[in-house]
Amino acid sequence: MTPILRPTLAVAAVLAIAFAGCTTDDGAGGDRLTVVTTLPVFQDIVGRIGGERADVSALFPAGSDPHTYEPAPRDVAGLARADIVISNGLHLEGGSTTDLIDANLKDEADHVRLGEKAVEAGVTVLELNEGGRIEDDPHLWLSVDNARLYLQAIRDALIDADPGGTENYQTNYDAYMAELDGLDGYVSDALAAVPADRRSLVTTHDAFGYMAEYMGFEVLAFVAESPGQEPSVQDVAHLGEEIEGSGVPAVFEEPQLGAETSVLRQAASDVGAEVCTLYSDSLDDDVATYIDLIRFNADELARCLG
């Protein structure tokens, strides 16, 4: 996935100099680990496992699109103090954000790429066609099965950085894994009434392949392969044909996207389909945690397609 350019290395270098020599103990967290994540959804998960032993913040604010958001210097100031930085990798954040992280990271700090850890653990990666280039689909966490591997990688990184907190991290990890087991049942029950001929997704961008596999759906069509791409007239016409030909009663926008949403709404209006919502890489006040995200998506699919 290829986001637009983010802050330059010059900004990164200035921040690295400005915060050189900072340590965890200099901050308000005292002896607690300082962890910076890219996405707020990772901040939520890390905060659950870290508990009282970790101060966790996100580089991208809630409600932003990680593919196009441009961090300002104040957004990345905490990177230089971080004991651990947690991103997704697999090109979700883009090269300039990765450069920004690497330029500000302390020598002894760890940069954990959750998606790449999941791939190392054996996840089968889906592919995206990015303007003729085949790229790995980075949205693995939208399958709860894959999210379990994210939890393991987070637990292991926290223990490596803070062995004295091993019992705390393991206890929190076990409790969260039990919640995910319950989430499996919730999703299954919520979607049980959706008939097979309505289990097709039309969305704003190609982010829901893993979720579709996990929840028993298929991705039928989308406005753009990745956010920020301008669909052609032919793309828009094809989207309308797909919606009308499939007979799906609803299409799904994402709350953090703009231009793609207007195209989707127009195509849906042309054929009389309802416009509903799915969350992918962003959280907001209404959907504030990872578990909220999965529950909301399951409920919305059941409401709009059931």
C-alpha positions in Angstrom: 0.0 0.0 0.0 1.5 3.3 -1.0 0.5 6.3 1.1 1.3 9.9 0.2 4.6 11.4 1.4 4.9 12.2 5.1 7.3 14.5 6.9 10.8 14.7 5.5 14.0 13.3 6.9 15.0 16.8 7.7 12.2 17.1 10.2 13.1 13.7 11.5 16.8 14.7 12.0 15.8 17.9 13.8 13.6 15.9 16.2 16.4 13.3 16.7 18.8 16.1 17.8 16.2 17.9 19.9 15.4 14.8 21.9 18.8 13.1 22.0 19.6 11.7 25.4 16.1 11.4 26.6 15.2 8.3 28.6 12.1 6.7 29.9 12.9 7.9 33.4 12.9 11.5 32.3 9.2 11.4 31.5 6.1 11.4 33.7 6.0 7.6 33.5 9.0 7.1 35.8 10.2 3.4 35.4 7.3 2.5 33.2 7.9 1.6 29.6 7.3 4.3 27.0 5.6 2.8 23.9 4.6 4.6 20.7 2.4 2.9 18.2 1.4 4.1 14.7 -2.3 3.3 14.7 -4.6 4.0 17.7 -6.0 0.5 17.3 -2.5 -0.8 18.2 -2.3 1.7 21.1 -5.5 0.1 22.5 -4.1 -3.4 22.3 -0.7 -2.5 23.7 -2.4 -0.6 26.5 -4.4 -3.6 27.5 -1.4 -5.9 27.7 1.0 -3.3 29.1 -1.4 -2.3 31.9 0.1 -0.1 34.6 3.7 -0.8 33.5 3.5 1.0 30.2 2.7 4.5 28.9 1.3 4.1 25.4 0.6 6.7 22.8 -0.2 6.7 19.1 1.5 8.6 16.3 -1.7 8.9 14.3 -4.7 10.5 16.0 -8.1 8.7 16.3 -10.2 9.4 13.2 -7.3 9.9 10.9 -6.5 7.9 7.8 -3.0 6.4 8.3 -2.4 6.2 4.5 -2.6 10.0 4.1 -2.1 11.6 7.5 1.0 13.7 7.8 2.5 13.8 11.3 3.7 17.2 12.6 6.8 17.6 14.8 4.6 17.6 17.9 3.1 14.3 16.8 6.5 12.5 16.7 8.3 14.1 19.6 7.7 11.1 21.8 9.5 8.8 19.4 12.9 9.8 20.8 11.8 8.8 24.3 10.3 5.5 23.3 11.5 2.2 24.6 9.4 0.4 21.9 7.8 1.6 18.7 5.1 -0.6 17.3 4.0 -0.3 13.7 2.2 -2.7 11.3 4.8 -2.9 8.5 4.0 -4.5 5.2 4.0 -1.0 3.7 0.9 0.2 5.6 2.6 3.2 7.1 4.8 3.9 4.1 8.5 4.5 3.7 8.6 8.1 5.0 6.9 7.2 8.3 9.3 4.3 8.7 12.2 6.7 8.0 10.8 9.1 10.6 10.7 6.4 13.2 14.2 5.1 12.5 15.6 8.6 12.6 14.2 9.3 16.0 14.5 5.9 17.7 17.0 5.5 20.6 19.8 3.0 19.8 18.5 0.6 22.4 14.8 0.9 21.5 13.0 -1.8 19.6 10.8 -1.3 16.5 8.3 -4.1 16.3 6.4 -4.6 13.0 3.3 -6.6 13.9 2.3 -7.6 10.4 5.7 -8.9 9.7 5.7 -10.8 13.0 2.4 -12.4 12.0 3.8 -13.4 8.6 6.8 -15.0 10.4 4.4 -17.0 12.5 2.8 -18.5 9.4 -0.1 -16.2 8.4 -1.0 -16.5 4.7 -0.8 -13.0 3.3 -3.3 -11.8 0.8 -2.2 -9.7 -2.2 -3.3 -6.3 -3.5 -2.9 -5.0 -7.0 -1.5 -1.5 -6.4 -1.6 0.2 -9.8 -0.1 -2.9 -11.5 2.2 -3.7 -8.7 1.4 -6.7 -6.5 1.8 -5.8 -2.8 1.0 -7.6 0.5 -2.3 -6.7 2.1 -1.3 -5.2 5.4 -4.7 -5.2 7.2 -4.2 -8.5 9.0 -5.7 -7.4 12.3 -9.2 -7.3 10.8 -9.2 -11.1 11.3 -9.4 -11.9 15.0 -7.3 -15.1 14.2 -4.5 -12.8 13.0 -5.0 -10.4 15.9 -4.0 -13.2 18.3 -0.6 -13.2 16.7 -0.4 -9.5 17.1 -1.1 -9.9 20.8 1.7 -12.5 21.1 4.2 -10.2 19.4 3.2 -7.3 21.7 3.5 -9.5 24.8 6.9 -10.8 23.8 8.2 -7.3 23.0 7.1 -5.9 26.4 8.7 -8.8 28.2 11.9 -8.4 26.3 12.1 -4.7 27.2 10.9 -5.2 30.8 11.5 -8.8 32.1 10.5 -7.7 35.6 6.9 -7.2 34.3 6.6 -10.7 32.8 3.8 -11.8 35.1 1.9 -8.6 34.5 2.1 -8.9 30.8 1.3 -12.6 30.7 -1.7 -12.1 32.9 -3.1 -9.3 30.8 -2.4 -11.2 27.6 -4.3 -14.3 28.9 -7.3 -12.1 29.9 -7.3 -10.4 26.5 -7.0 -13.7 24.6 -10.1 -14.9 26.6 -12.0 -11.8 25.4 -11.1 -12.6 21.8 -12.4 -16.1 22.3 -15.7 -14.6 23.4 -15.5 -12.2 20.4 -15.4 -15.2 18.1 -18.8 -16.3 19.4 -20.2 -12.8 19.3 -19.3 -12.5 15.6 -20.7 -15.9 14.7 -24.0 -15.3 16.4 -24.4 -11.8 14.9 -23.8 -13.0 11.4 -25.7 -16.3 11.5 -28.8 -14.8 9.8 -27.0 -13.3 6.9 -27.9 -15.5 3.8 -25.1 -16.8 1.5 -26.3 -14.8 -1.5 -25.8 -11.5 0.5 -22.3 -12.2 1.8 -20.6 -9.8 -0.7 -18.8 -6.6 0.2 -18.6 -3.4 -1.8 -16.3 -1.0 0.0 -14.3 2.3 -0.4 -10.8 0.7 -0.5 -9.4 -2.8 -0.6 -8.9 -3.3 3.1 -11.3 -6.1 4.1 -9.9 -9.3 2.6 -8.9 -10.7 6.0 -12.1 -9.7 7.7 -14.1 -11.2 4.8 -12.3 -14.5 5.2 -12.7 -14.5 9.0 -16.4 -13.6 8.9 -17.4 -15.7 5.9 -17.8 -13.1 3.2 -16.2 -12.2 -0.1 -14.9 -8.9 -1.4 -16.9 -8.1 -4.5 -15.7 -4.6 -5.5 -14.2 -1.4 -4.1 -13.8 2.2 -5.2 -10.0 2.3 -5.0 -7.2 -0.2 -4.4 -5.7 2.2 -1.8 -6.8 5.6 -0.3 -5.8 8.6 -2.3 -6.2 7.0 -5.7 -8.5 8.8 -8.1 -10.9 6.4 -9.7 -11.5 6.8 -13.4 -14.9 7.2 -15.0 -14.7 3.6 -16.1 -13.9 2.5 -12.5 -17.0 4.3 -11.3 -19.2 2.8 -14.0 -17.9 -0.6 -13.3 -18.5 -0.2 -9.6 -22.2 0.6 -10.3 -22.5 -2.4 -12.6 -21.1 -4.6 -9.9 -23.5 -3.3 -7.2 -26.5 -3.6 -9.5 -25.5 -7.0 -10.9 -24.8 -8.6 -7.6 -28.1 -7.4 -6.0 -26.4 -6.5 -2.7 -28.7 -4.2 -0.7 -25.8 -2.2 0.9 -22.3 -0.9 0.3 -19.8 0.1 3.0 -17.9 3.4 3.5 -15.1 4.0 6.0 -15.5 7.0 8.3 -11.9 8.3 7.8 -12.0 8.4 4.0 -13.3 11.4 1.9 -13.1 11.3 -1.9 -13.7 7.6 -2.2 -16.8 7.9 0.0 -18.4 10.4 -2.3 -17.8 8.0 -5.3 -19.3 5.1 -3.4 -22.3 7.1 -2.3 -23.0 8.2 -5.9 -22.7 4.6 -7.2 -25.0 3.3 -4.4 -27.5 6.1 -5.1 -27.6 5.2 -8.8 -28.8 1.7 -8.0 -30.7 2.3 -4.8 -28.3 0.6 -2.4 -28.0 1.6 1.2 -24.7 3.1 2.4 -23.4 1.6 5.7 -20.1 1.8 7.6 -17.2 -0.5 8.3 -14.0 0.4 10.3 -10.6 -0.7 9.1 -7.5 1.3 10.2 -9.0 4.0 12.3 -10.9 4.4 15.6 -13.0 7.3 16.9 -15.3 8.2 19.8 -18.0 5.8 18.7 -15.6 2.9 18.1 -12.8 3.4 20.5 -11.2 -0.1 20.9 -10.2 -3.1 18.8 -13.0 -5.2 20.2 -15.5 -2.4 19.6 -14.3 -2.3 16.0 -14.9 -6.0 15.4 -18.2 -6.0 17.2 -19.4 -2.9 15.3 -18.4 -4.4 11.9 -20.2 -7.7 12.6 -23.4 -5.8 13.8 -23.3 -3.5 10.8 -22.9 -6.4 8.3 -25.8 -8.2 10.0 -28.0 -5.0 10.0 -27.3 -4.1 6.4 -27.1 -7.4 4.7 -29.1 -9.7 6.9 
